[in-house]
Amino acid sequence: MAFVVIARWVARPGEEQAVRAAVEALVEPSRAEPGNLAYEPHSDPSDPRVFLLYERYVDEAAYRAHGESEHFRHAAEHALPLLEARERSFYETW
């Protein structure tokens, strides 16, 4: 069973490019994590402030390791203060 995370980030007005850059910086190192199966960024075509991240890990422990990684902590430090909203939903495949 894989552990899936759907993260929705909404940038504050005027911060969408900075948030997009932070997301882009996360993609390659996140995909390189040993427990990562997928890391797919998306943007809302009708609202450039809205981003959706589809993340799939071998298990919840791999997701937690992602959250403790240097690249995630760096992105979180810079991007999270630029967000108007941040939502996460968690799922398991079956």
C-alpha positions as CSV (number, residue, x, y, z in Angstrom):
1,M,0.0,0.0,0.0
2,A,1.4,3.4,-1.0
3,F,0.8,6.6,1.1
4,V,-0.6,9.5,-1.0
5,V,-0.6,13.2,-0.1
6,I,-2.6,15.8,-2.0
7,A,-1.4,19.2,-1.0
8,R,-3.1,22.4,-2.1
9,W,-1.2,25.7,-1.7
10,V,-2.8,29.1,-2.4
11,A,-0.3,31.9,-2.8
12,R,-1.0,35.3,-1.4
13,P,-1.7,37.9,-4.1
14,G,1.4,38.8,-5.9
15,E,3.4,35.9,-4.5
16,E,2.5,33.3,-7.1
17,Q,5.8,33.4,-8.9
18,A,7.8,33.0,-5.7
19,V,5.7,30.1,-4.6
20,R,6.0,28.5,-8.1
21,A,9.8,28.8,-7.9
22,A,9.7,27.1,-4.4
23,V,7.6,24.2,-5.8
24,E,9.9,23.8,-8.8
25,A,12.9,23.6,-6.5
26,L,11.2,20.8,-4.6
27,V,10.5,18.5,-7.6
28,E,13.8,16.9,-8.4
29,P,15.1,16.4,-4.9
30,S,11.8,15.0,-3.8
31,R,11.6,12.6,-6.7
32,A,15.1,11.4,-5.8
33,E,14.1,10.5,-2.2
34,P,14.4,6.7,-1.7
35,G,10.7,6.3,-0.6
36,N,9.2,8.6,-3.2
37,L,7.1,7.0,-6.0
38,A,5.7,10.2,-7.5
39,Y,5.9,14.0,-7.0
40,E,3.7,15.9,-9.5
41,P,3.1,19.6,-9.3
42,H,0.0,21.2,-10.9
43,S,-1.3,24.7,-11.2
44,D,-4.9,25.8,-11.6
45,P,-5.3,27.1,-15.2
46,S,-7.9,29.6,-14.1
47,D,-6.1,30.9,-11.0
48,P,-2.3,31.1,-11.0
49,R,-2.2,31.4,-7.3
50,V,-3.4,27.9,-6.7
51,F,-1.0,24.9,-6.8
52,L,-1.8,21.2,-6.2
53,L,0.9,18.7,-5.4
54,Y,0.3,15.0,-5.9
55,E,2.8,13.0,-3.8
56,R,3.1,9.2,-3.5
57,Y,5.4,7.4,-1.1
58,V,6.1,3.8,-0.3
59,D,4.7,4.3,3.2
60,E,3.9,7.0,5.7
61,A,7.5,6.9,7.1
62,A,8.8,7.9,3.7
63,Y,6.4,10.8,3.7
64,R,7.6,11.9,7.1
65,A,11.2,11.6,6.0
66,H,10.3,13.9,3.1
67,G,9.0,16.5,5.6
68,E,12.3,16.3,7.5
69,S,14.5,16.6,4.4
70,E,16.7,19.6,4.0
71,H,15.1,20.6,0.6
72,F,11.6,20.5,2.1
73,R,12.6,22.5,5.2
74,H,14.3,25.1,3.0
75,A,11.2,25.4,0.7
76,A,8.9,25.5,3.7
77,E,10.9,28.2,5.3
78,H,10.6,30.4,2.2
79,A,7.3,29.4,0.7
80,L,4.9,28.8,3.6
81,P,4.9,32.4,4.7
82,L,3.9,33.4,1.2
83,L,0.8,31.2,1.3
84,E,-2.8,32.4,2.0
85,A,-3.9,28.7,2.5
86,R,-2.3,25.3,2.8
87,E,-4.4,22.1,2.9
88,R,-3.2,18.5,3.0
89,S,-5.2,15.3,2.5
90,F,-3.8,11.8,3.1
91,Y,-4.7,8.6,1.5
92,E,-3.6,5.0,1.2
93,T,-3.8,3.0,-2.0
94,W,-5.6,-0.4,-2.0
